[in-house]
Amino acid sequence: MHTLHIHVSETAKSKVINPVLFILFVCLLFPGRLCAQATVIRAGYVFNSRTGKMLEKQMILIREGKIRQIGRDIPYSPEDKLIDMPDAWILPGLMDCHVHLTVGFPYKKMSIEQMYTTESTALRALRGAYNAQVMLTNGFTTIKEIGNDGNYASADVIKAIRKGWIQGPTIFYAGKIISPYGGQTATNIEHEHLWDDEYLDANSPDEIRKAVRKNIYYGANVIKLAADSYAYHYSLQEVQAAVNEARSAGLKVTAHVMGGEAADNIILGGAAAVEHGVYLTDEQLRLMKSKGTFLVGTDLAVSNSLTYGVDTATALKYYHLNIDRLKRAYRIGTPMAFGSDIIIDIPGKNRAQSILEILQTWKDAQIPNSYTLQCMTIYAAQLLGVEKERGVIEPGFFADMIAVQQNPLDSIETLKRVSFVMKEGKVVRQD
């Protein structure tokens, strides 16, 4: 232990000590103790997700997992780690707000009931761990895991990431999906409650409040409702019960809903987001805008839909429905965040690659590339409630960043070729 004795004269005491010089003095005296080594990225371009524009020739200084400075010319120490990418485009880490990490149906053979009977929660967790690492190394540094994970399998995936046993994104987790009787299944009376490993039946405001508390107890930090899987759906009072109970714990509610009165109840009830919303009307989209309700559209490409085993005509039908709703939401100004909902991978592609096929839908809907990037970064962060921590490359934010070798404002599909990934200041991938 070093002991520092400094004699300060009475004259010096009366003077104001320059804090910058003092810190520099202490760093020189005790190197490595108070002034940890920084990482400096020298980039050709940096995406400003607030404005949707690129900044040229930027330097980013990172220390202790967070961005400390960004600018054209930042002084740094020879001991700092320099990552030189003068020809790369640096973006905030991507976000996906509708992920099913632990689900992986065989190509063209989706059967959720069979999955319940043939796959253990342990197996589901292992698949989730694998997909989490795949998503991170392909540029997704934050995701919302939306349920359908067996008996809270994703909760253990999150614990393993936090312990450093595996690599994975920052995960917002819904736990079991809360739904009216039956979950989202199609079973018979001999197999009643087969769905209990995936869903919590809740058929009144009191039951909904209980289900919210159970999910929070087992690790959820967002709450998901399945609002309209059957002829019956949640009432406005039931949605409000979920929203109020979640809000008391500082959490948000999101809901699987396609349209109609069920969507009205979700929007008016105060949910943070509508998941899917295939049949939303212009009036509902305007109501969402006025309430600040996000659309997480899960706009599958034709290549995604064909994995379910549907014919080309059916895949195209839903593709055009997605494009139409996406165009209308953009025109109206409904808040949007990117979400994928991939549960069957395209042959020859991993989970992240299957997800990025969805960019074709946004392209065909003529959504500007800058806006698509914002929906995958800053707007997704706003939905998740971390807009002061992630989604922007600015001082004080976590150093979640990716790099690509072409300008994504010219071609959004360059996101399929990520060459560098950093999560909270640690390099995960550097090709």
Secondary structure, DSSP 4 states (H G I P E B T S, - for coil): ---------HHHHTSPPPHHHHHHHHHHHSTTTSSPPPEEEEEEEEEETTTTEEEEEEEEEEETTEEEEEESS----TTSEEEEEEEEEEEEPEEEEEE-TT--PPTT---HHHHHHH--HHHHHHHHHHHHHHHHHTTEEEEEE-S--TTTHHHHHHHHHHHTSS---EEEE--SEEESTTTT----GGGTTGGGGTEEE--SHHHHHHHHHHHHHTT-SSEEEE--SSS----HHHHHHHHHHHHHTT--EEEEE-SHHHHHHHHHTT-SEEEE-TT--HHHHHHHHHHTPEEE-----HHHHGGGT--HHHHHHHHHHHHHHHHHHHHHT--B-------SPPTT--HHHHHHTTHHHHHHTT--HHHHHHHTTHHHHHHHT-TTTSSS-STTSB--EEEESS-TTT-GGGGGG--EEEETTEEEEE-
